[in-house]
Amino acid sequence: MDRAYTVVMLAGGLRPAPLVQHLEIPLLCLPLGPRGTLLGAWLTAIGRTPGCTDVHVVVNTDKDVQAIQGLDDIDVPDNGAHVAISAEVASWRGTGGLVRDLTRDGSADSVVVALEAHCLPPASLEALFRGLDDDQADAVVGTGPGGEPTGLYAFKHEAISSVPALGYFDLKEQLFPRLHEQGRPARVVATGRGVIRVRERSGYLDAVRTSLAATGPRCSSQATVSPSARIEGPCIIEPEVVIEAGAVVNESVVLAGARVCEEAVVSRSVVPAGAVISAGTRLIGDILPMSATGSRETI
């Protein structure tokens, strides 16, 4: 596939994901892999497939825009694409209308990729374009090994241009049926591993485990870890974290500025930024909650 393409990253939603409610940061800001964030992982995958001209990241609020714009890995080497972050201004347009509005100035021979950004990305987007090599195919749906949709879609620009300029229009429920009725059904293409959705604690930790499989734990040089503390399994320890003597962190993520006190155990959990796990306590398979006053609980 040697045509230029534009990516629309759908990173909002009608309801905040459980992780967003607990951690109060956009999911794209979550640390992932040996370095960087979920957004950085997507931009790396995009950069591995040449031809991308623009990336539109669409989130819910202006506060989300500011948080994402502050990330260090928003400019990924070798990406070659302009990255724009914006808040959704017209939820009544639906995903199809949104993608159409953002890409309407693209060239007629270009490709539009729409992706659900709250998933662990594949290594690259190359497989997604295979179905478009057939001149009869105007759209492609990415699937996993079991045939399940992976939240990856590619369209010839003319298919997106057919979306009405006014009113609500959904990609999956309206555009794909319309193309089918016109005799232009979408092709299904395997895009790699099965989908891992980064919306809840378990899905996020699965994504962390997968992204660290080749490197082992990620521990910031700006974290303070006692020599008698233990970091076990796929863990991410962010800057300014303090892990005290005898503490154990197992298959977990400890976000910036948190403290795991002496002899505490954190397992299969996410510790929010600035939280404190008191000495000798246990946080197992959980996320530290917010208090009734809106401050971070200390356990």
DOGUNU-738057 format. One record per residue (C-alpha): chain; x, y, z; residue number from 1. Coordinates in nm, 3 decimals. Layout:
REM DOGUNU-738057
+----+---------+---------+---------+-----+
: ch :       u :       v :       w :   i :
+----+---------+---------+---------+-----+
:  A :       X :       Y :       Z : NUM :
...
+----+---------+---------+---------+-----+
REM end
This chain:
REM DOGUNU-738057
+----+---------+---------+---------+-----+
: ch :       u :       v :       w :   i :
+----+---------+---------+---------+-----+
:  A :   0.000 :   0.000 :   0.000 :   1 :
:  A :   0.179 :   0.312 :  -0.123 :   2 :
:  A :  -0.107 :   0.559 :  -0.088 :   3 :
:  A :  -0.105 :   0.834 :   0.172 :   4 :
:  A :  -0.327 :   0.778 :   0.472 :   5 :
:  A :  -0.473 :   0.973 :   0.763 :   6 :
:  A :  -0.545 :   0.827 :   1.107 :   7 :
:  A :  -0.834 :   0.922 :   1.333 :   8 :
:  A :  -0.777 :   0.792 :   1.688 :   9 :
:  A :  -1.112 :   0.765 :   1.867 :  10 :
:  A :  -1.008 :   0.817 :   2.230 :  11 :
:  A :  -1.326 :   0.955 :   2.384 :  12 :
:  A :  -1.656 :   0.787 :   2.462 :  13 :
:  A :  -2.003 :   0.851 :   2.598 :  14 :
:  A :  -1.905 :   0.726 :   2.945 :  15 :
:  A :  -1.565 :   0.752 :   3.113 :  16 :
:  A :  -1.380 :   0.421 :   3.134 :  17 :
:  A :  -1.346 :   0.274 :   3.485 :  18 :
:  A :  -0.971 :   0.346 :   3.482 :  19 :
:  A :  -1.037 :   0.712 :   3.400 :  20 :
:  A :  -1.279 :   0.739 :   3.691 :  21 :
:  A :  -1.026 :   0.585 :   3.930 :  22 :
:  A :  -0.706 :   0.749 :   3.806 :  23 :
:  A :  -0.838 :   1.080 :   3.672 :  24 :
:  A :  -0.608 :   1.081 :   3.368 :  25 :
:  A :  -0.685 :   1.004 :   3.001 :  26 :
:  A :  -0.620 :   0.642 :   2.910 :  27 :
:  A :  -0.374 :   0.750 :   2.639 :  28 :
:  A :  -0.154 :   0.894 :   2.918 :  29 :
:  A :  -0.113 :   0.557 :   3.090 :  30 :
:  A :   0.249 :   0.430 :   3.095 :  31 :
:  A :   0.302 :   0.126 :   2.875 :  32 :
:  A :   0.597 :  -0.076 :   2.751 :  33 :
:  A :   0.966 :  -0.019 :   2.830 :  34 :
:  A :   0.913 :   0.357 :   2.787 :  35 :
:  A :   0.637 :   0.598 :   2.694 :  36 :
:  A :   0.259 :   0.573 :   2.706 :  37 :
:  A :  -0.037 :   0.413 :   2.530 :  38 :
:  A :  -0.040 :   0.709 :   2.291 :  39 :
:  A :   0.331 :   0.659 :   2.221 :  40 :
:  A :   0.269 :   0.290 :   2.148 :  41 :
:  A :   0.006 :   0.385 :   1.888 :  42 :
:  A :   0.227 :   0.649 :   1.727 :  43 :
:  A :   0.512 :   0.397 :   1.707 :  44 :
:  A :   0.284 :   0.145 :   1.531 :  45 :
:  A :   0.169 :   0.417 :   1.290 :  46 :
:  A :   0.528 :   0.524 :   1.225 :  47 :
:  A :   0.623 :   0.170 :   1.124 :  48 :
:  A :   0.384 :   0.192 :   0.828 :  49 :
:  A :   0.509 :   0.471 :   0.595 :  50 :
:  A :   0.266 :   0.709 :   0.430 :  51 :
:  A :   0.081 :   0.864 :   0.723 :  52 :
:  A :   0.029 :   1.239 :   0.675 :  53 :
:  A :  -0.188 :   1.331 :   0.974 :  54 :
:  A :  -0.301 :   1.182 :   1.305 :  55 :
:  A :  -0.617 :   1.324 :   1.464 :  56 :
:  A :  -0.655 :   1.224 :   1.830 :  57 :
:  A :  -1.010 :   1.292 :   1.950 :  58 :
:  A :  -1.082 :   1.300 :   2.326 :  59 :
:  A :  -1.372 :   1.408 :   2.544 :  60 :
:  A :  -1.264 :   1.735 :   2.706 :  61 :
:  A :  -1.021 :   2.024 :   2.684 :  62 :
:  A :  -0.865 :   1.897 :   3.007 :  63 :
:  A :  -0.785 :   1.569 :   2.830 :  64 :
:  A :  -0.632 :   1.764 :   2.542 :  65 :
:  A :  -0.399 :   1.949 :   2.779 :  66 :
:  A :  -0.292 :   1.628 :   2.954 :  67 :
:  A :  -0.207 :   1.454 :   2.627 :  68 :
:  A :  -0.029 :   1.757 :   2.480 :  69 :
:  A :   0.205 :   1.746 :   2.780 :  70 :
:  A :   0.330 :   1.394 :   2.706 :  71 :
:  A :   0.696 :   1.353 :   2.613 :  72 :
:  A :   0.626 :   1.090 :   2.348 :  73 :
:  A :   0.371 :   1.284 :   2.143 :  74 :
:  A :   0.642 :   1.323 :   1.875 :  75 :
:  A :   0.765 :   0.975 :   1.798 :  76 :
:  A :   1.085 :   0.948 :   1.588 :  77 :
:  A :   1.029 :   0.838 :   1.228 :  78 :
:  A :   0.656 :   0.899 :   1.255 :  79 :
:  A :   0.657 :   1.157 :   0.979 :  80 :
:  A :   0.300 :   1.266 :   1.055 :  81 :
:  A :   0.146 :   1.578 :   1.205 :  82 :
:  A :  -0.033 :   1.495 :   1.532 :  83 :
:  A :  -0.333 :   1.705 :   1.636 :  84 :
:  A :  -0.521 :   1.661 :   1.965 :  85 :
:  A :  -0.878 :   1.792 :   1.990 :  86 :
:  A :  -1.187 :   1.757 :   2.205 :  87 :
:  A :  -1.498 :   1.621 :   2.039 :  88 :
:  A :  -1.722 :   1.919 :   1.966 :  89 :
:  A :  -2.018 :   1.744 :   1.805 :  90 :
:  A :  -2.107 :   1.414 :   1.974 :  91 :
:  A :  -2.432 :   1.418 :   1.780 :  92 :
:  A :  -2.234 :   1.349 :   1.460 :  93 :
:  A :  -2.146 :   0.990 :   1.555 :  94 :
:  A :  -1.817 :   0.820 :   1.472 :  95 :
:  A :  -1.882 :   0.819 :   1.098 :  96 :
:  A :  -1.966 :   1.188 :   1.092 :  97 :
:  A :  -1.665 :   1.269 :   1.309 :  98 :
:  A :  -1.422 :   1.078 :   1.085 :  99 :
:  A :  -1.574 :   1.235 :   0.774 : 100 :
:  A :  -1.547 :   1.589 :   0.913 : 101 :
:  A :  -1.181 :   1.548 :   1.017 : 102 :
:  A :  -1.069 :   1.397 :   0.684 : 103 :
:  A :  -1.289 :   1.578 :   0.431 : 104 :
:  A :  -0.993 :   1.770 :   0.282 : 105 :
:  A :  -0.795 :   1.453 :   0.206 : 106 :
:  A :  -0.706 :   1.357 :  -0.149 : 107 :
:  A :  -0.942 :   1.133 :  -0.340 : 108 :
:  A :  -0.689 :   0.850 :  -0.365 : 109 :
:  A :  -0.595 :   0.853 :   0.004 : 110 :
:  A :  -0.693 :   0.609 :   0.280 : 111 :
:  A :  -0.857 :   0.688 :   0.612 : 112 :
:  A :  -0.781 :   0.472 :   0.916 : 113 :
:  A :  -1.015 :   0.488 :   1.215 : 114 :
:  A :  -0.906 :   0.314 :   1.531 : 115 :
:  A :  -1.034 :   0.263 :   1.882 : 116 :
:  A :  -0.740 :   0.405 :   2.075 : 117 :
:  A :  -0.820 :   0.233 :   2.407 : 118 :
:  A :  -0.669 :  -0.095 :   2.288 : 119 :
:  A :  -0.314 :  -0.225 :   2.280 : 120 :
:  A :  -0.192 :  -0.150 :   1.925 : 121 :
:  A :  -0.051 :  -0.408 :   1.686 : 122 :
:  A :   0.315 :  -0.390 :   1.588 : 123 :
:  A :   0.221 :  -0.193 :   1.274 : 124 :
:  A :  -0.083 :  -0.109 :   1.059 : 125 :
:  A :   0.054 :  -0.276 :   0.747 : 126 :
:  A :  -0.182 :  -0.575 :   0.756 : 127 :
:  A :  -0.482 :  -0.343 :   0.771 : 128 :
:  A :  -0.423 :  -0.222 :   0.416 : 129 :
:  A :  -0.410 :  -0.562 :   0.247 : 130 :
:  A :  -0.782 :  -0.577 :   0.173 : 131 :
:  A :  -0.774 :  -0.237 :   0.003 : 132 :
:  A :  -0.541 :  -0.370 :  -0.265 : 133 :
:  A :  -0.856 :  -0.514 :  -0.421 : 134 :
:  A :  -1.020 :  -0.236 :  -0.626 : 135 :
:  A :  -1.363 :  -0.373 :  -0.529 : 136 :
:  A :  -1.303 :  -0.320 :  -0.157 : 137 :
:  A :  -1.371 :   0.022 :  -0.009 : 138 :
:  A :  -1.334 :  -0.076 :   0.356 : 139 :
:  A :  -1.140 :  -0.318 :   0.578 : 140 :
:  A :  -1.216 :  -0.447 :   0.927 : 141 :
:  A :  -0.923 :  -0.569 :   1.136 : 142 :
:  A :  -0.974 :  -0.891 :   1.333 : 143 :
:  A :  -0.785 :  -1.107 :   1.579 : 144 :
:  A :  -0.697 :  -1.478 :   1.549 : 145 :
:  A :  -1.049 :  -1.581 :   1.651 : 146 :
:  A :  -1.219 :  -1.343 :   1.411 : 147 :
:  A :  -1.306 :  -1.087 :   1.679 : 148 :
:  A :  -1.295 :  -0.719 :   1.571 : 149 :
:  A :  -0.984 :  -0.539 :   1.697 : 150 :
:  A :  -1.113 :  -0.182 :   1.666 : 151 :
:  A :  -0.912 :  -0.113 :   1.349 : 152 :
:  A :  -1.081 :   0.006 :   1.029 : 153 :
:  A :  -0.950 :   0.136 :   0.696 : 154 :
:  A :  -1.152 :   0.310 :   0.424 : 155 :
:  A :  -1.085 :   0.447 :   0.082 : 156 :
:  A :  -1.148 :   0.820 :   0.096 : 157 :
:  A :  -1.452 :   0.797 :  -0.133 : 158 :
:  A :  -1.626 :   0.570 :   0.119 : 159 :
:  A :  -1.578 :   0.823 :   0.400 : 160 :
:  A :  -1.682 :   1.105 :   0.167 : 161 :
:  A :  -2.019 :   0.935 :   0.123 : 162 :
:  A :  -2.104 :   1.000 :   0.489 : 163 :
:  A :  -2.367 :   1.279 :   0.511 : 164 :
:  A :  -2.238 :   1.625 :   0.604 : 165 :
:  A :  -2.521 :   1.674 :   0.855 : 166 :
:  A :  -2.677 :   1.456 :   1.123 : 167 :
:  A :  -2.574 :   1.148 :   1.316 : 168 :
:  A :  -2.391 :   0.872 :   1.130 : 169 :
:  A :  -2.215 :   0.573 :   1.285 : 170 :
:  A :  -1.930 :   0.378 :   1.127 : 171 :
:  A :  -2.024 :   0.027 :   1.231 : 172 :
:  A :  -2.403 :   0.051 :   1.236 : 173 :
:  A :  -2.457 :   0.272 :   0.931 : 174 :
:  A :  -2.155 :   0.304 :   0.700 : 175 :
:  A :  -2.074 :  -0.067 :   0.673 : 176 :
:  A :  -2.440 :  -0.163 :   0.599 : 177 :
:  A :  -2.460 :   0.115 :   0.337 : 178 :
:  A :  -2.146 :  -0.010 :   0.162 : 179 :
:  A :  -2.284 :  -0.365 :   0.168 : 180 :
:  A :  -2.610 :  -0.251 :   0.009 : 181 :
:  A :  -2.408 :  -0.082 :  -0.265 : 182 :
:  A :  -2.229 :  -0.407 :  -0.340 : 183 :
:  A :  -1.905 :  -0.296 :  -0.178 : 184 :
:  A :  -1.880 :  -0.513 :   0.136 : 185 :
:  A :  -1.589 :  -0.468 :   0.371 : 186 :
:  A :  -1.297 :  -0.709 :   0.367 : 187 :
:  A :  -1.187 :  -0.878 :   0.688 : 188 :
:  A :  -0.811 :  -0.888 :   0.754 : 189 :
:  A :  -0.622 :  -1.043 :   1.046 : 190 :
:  A :  -0.416 :  -0.769 :   1.211 : 191 :
:  A :  -0.225 :  -0.976 :   1.467 : 192 :
:  A :  -0.297 :  -1.076 :   1.825 : 193 :
:  A :  -0.638 :  -1.064 :   1.985 : 194 :
:  A :  -0.769 :  -0.736 :   2.118 : 195 :
:  A :  -0.659 :  -0.618 :   2.463 : 196 :
:  A :  -0.881 :  -0.333 :   2.579 : 197 :
:  A :  -0.723 :  -0.080 :   2.813 : 198 :
:  A :  -1.033 :   0.038 :   2.997 : 199 :
:  A :  -1.033 :  -0.155 :   3.325 : 200 :
:  A :  -0.761 :  -0.266 :   3.565 : 201 :
:  A :  -0.738 :  -0.622 :   3.433 : 202 :
:  A :  -0.717 :  -0.515 :   3.068 : 203 :
:  A :  -0.455 :  -0.254 :   3.146 : 204 :
:  A :  -0.239 :  -0.501 :   3.337 : 205 :
:  A :  -0.274 :  -0.750 :   3.048 : 206 :
:  A :  -0.148 :  -0.476 :   2.815 : 207 :
:  A :   0.142 :  -0.400 :   3.050 : 208 :
:  A :   0.234 :  -0.769 :   3.065 : 209 :
:  A :   0.229 :  -0.801 :   2.685 : 210 :
:  A :   0.422 :  -0.479 :   2.626 : 211 :
:  A :   0.697 :  -0.575 :   2.874 : 212 :
:  A :   0.731 :  -0.938 :   2.762 : 213 :
:  A :   1.066 :  -0.877 :   2.592 : 214 :
:  A :   1.220 :  -0.640 :   2.846 : 215 :
:  A :   1.098 :  -0.716 :   3.198 : 216 :
:  A :   0.997 :  -0.459 :   3.461 : 217 :
:  A :   1.018 :  -0.087 :   3.391 : 218 :
:  A :   1.149 :   0.111 :   3.687 : 219 :
:  A :   1.222 :   0.483 :   3.654 : 220 :
:  A :   1.569 :   0.603 :   3.748 : 221 :
:  A :   1.388 :   0.877 :   3.938 : 222 :
:  A :   1.212 :   0.628 :   4.167 : 223 :
:  A :   1.350 :   0.533 :   4.510 : 224 :
:  A :   1.338 :   0.160 :   4.575 : 225 :
:  A :   1.477 :   0.010 :   4.895 : 226 :
:  A :   1.737 :  -0.266 :   4.845 : 227 :
:  A :   1.516 :  -0.498 :   5.054 : 228 :
:  A :   1.201 :  -0.426 :   4.850 : 229 :
:  A :   1.099 :  -0.671 :   4.576 : 230 :
:  A :   0.972 :  -0.585 :   4.228 : 231 :
:  A :   0.829 :  -0.905 :   4.078 : 232 :
:  A :   0.689 :  -0.975 :   3.732 : 233 :
:  A :   0.576 :  -0.720 :   3.471 : 234 :
:  A :   0.567 :  -0.395 :   3.671 : 235 :
:  A :   0.589 :  -0.025 :   3.590 : 236 :
:  A :   0.733 :   0.203 :   3.858 : 237 :
:  A :   0.706 :   0.571 :   3.760 : 238 :
:  A :   0.922 :   0.872 :   3.860 : 239 :
:  A :   0.916 :   1.002 :   4.219 : 240 :
:  A :   0.773 :   0.673 :   4.348 : 241 :
:  A :   0.907 :   0.555 :   4.684 : 242 :
:  A :   0.904 :   0.184 :   4.770 : 243 :
:  A :   1.019 :   0.125 :   5.125 : 244 :
:  A :   1.204 :  -0.160 :   5.297 : 245 :
:  A :   1.045 :  -0.503 :   5.276 : 246 :
:  A :   0.764 :  -0.392 :   5.043 : 247 :
:  A :   0.658 :  -0.618 :   4.754 : 248 :
:  A :   0.520 :  -0.496 :   4.420 : 249 :
:  A :   0.399 :  -0.781 :   4.201 : 250 :
:  A :   0.257 :  -0.747 :   3.846 : 251 :
:  A :   0.139 :  -0.393 :   3.918 : 252 :
:  A :   0.170 :  -0.031 :   3.809 : 253 :
:  A :   0.270 :   0.239 :   4.059 : 254 :
:  A :   0.209 :   0.584 :   3.915 : 255 :
:  A :   0.418 :   0.897 :   3.970 : 256 :
:  A :   0.469 :   1.022 :   4.323 : 257 :
:  A :   0.304 :   0.727 :   4.501 : 258 :
:  A :   0.452 :   0.561 :   4.808 : 259 :
:  A :   0.445 :   0.193 :   4.903 : 260 :
:  A :   0.542 :   0.186 :   5.268 : 261 :
:  A :   0.742 :  -0.066 :   5.467 : 262 :
:  A :   0.632 :  -0.431 :   5.442 : 263 :
:  A :   0.327 :  -0.342 :   5.228 : 264 :
:  A :   0.223 :  -0.571 :   4.940 : 265 :
:  A :   0.080 :  -0.452 :   4.606 : 266 :
:  A :  -0.020 :  -0.732 :   4.369 : 267 :
:  A :  -0.208 :  -0.721 :   4.036 : 268 :
:  A :  -0.308 :  -0.365 :   4.118 : 269 :
:  A :  -0.271 :  -0.004 :   4.005 : 270 :
:  A :  -0.155 :   0.256 :   4.257 : 271 :
:  A :  -0.270 :   0.606 :   4.148 : 272 :
:  A :  -0.038 :   0.905 :   4.133 : 273 :
:  A :   0.037 :   1.045 :   4.476 : 274 :
:  A :  -0.133 :   0.763 :   4.667 : 275 :
:  A :   0.010 :   0.607 :   4.982 : 276 :
:  A :  -0.005 :   0.237 :   5.070 : 277 :
:  A :   0.051 :   0.231 :   5.446 : 278 :
:  A :   0.304 :   0.004 :   5.618 : 279 :
:  A :   0.208 :  -0.362 :   5.635 : 280 :
:  A :  -0.112 :  -0.329 :   5.433 : 281 :
:  A :  -0.223 :  -0.525 :   5.123 : 282 :
:  A :  -0.362 :  -0.403 :   4.791 : 283 :
:  A :  -0.454 :  -0.714 :   4.593 : 284 :
:  A :  -0.633 :  -0.704 :   4.257 : 285 :
:  A :  -0.759 :  -0.349 :   4.306 : 286 :
:  A :  -0.711 :   0.026 :   4.253 : 287 :
:  A :  -0.688 :   0.259 :   4.550 : 288 :
:  A :  -1.025 :   0.444 :   4.564 : 289 :
:  A :  -1.105 :   0.810 :   4.605 : 290 :
:  A :  -1.249 :   0.926 :   4.939 : 291 :
:  A :  -1.587 :   1.093 :   4.976 : 292 :
:  A :  -1.411 :   1.430 :   4.987 : 293 :
:  A :  -1.243 :   1.372 :   4.654 : 294 :
:  A :  -0.893 :   1.322 :   4.793 : 295 :
:  A :  -0.685 :   1.010 :   4.741 : 296 :
:  A :  -0.734 :   0.750 :   5.012 : 297 :
:  A :  -0.440 :   0.626 :   5.215 : 298 :
:  A :  -0.458 :   0.264 :   5.327 : 299 :
+----+---------+---------+---------+-----+
REM end
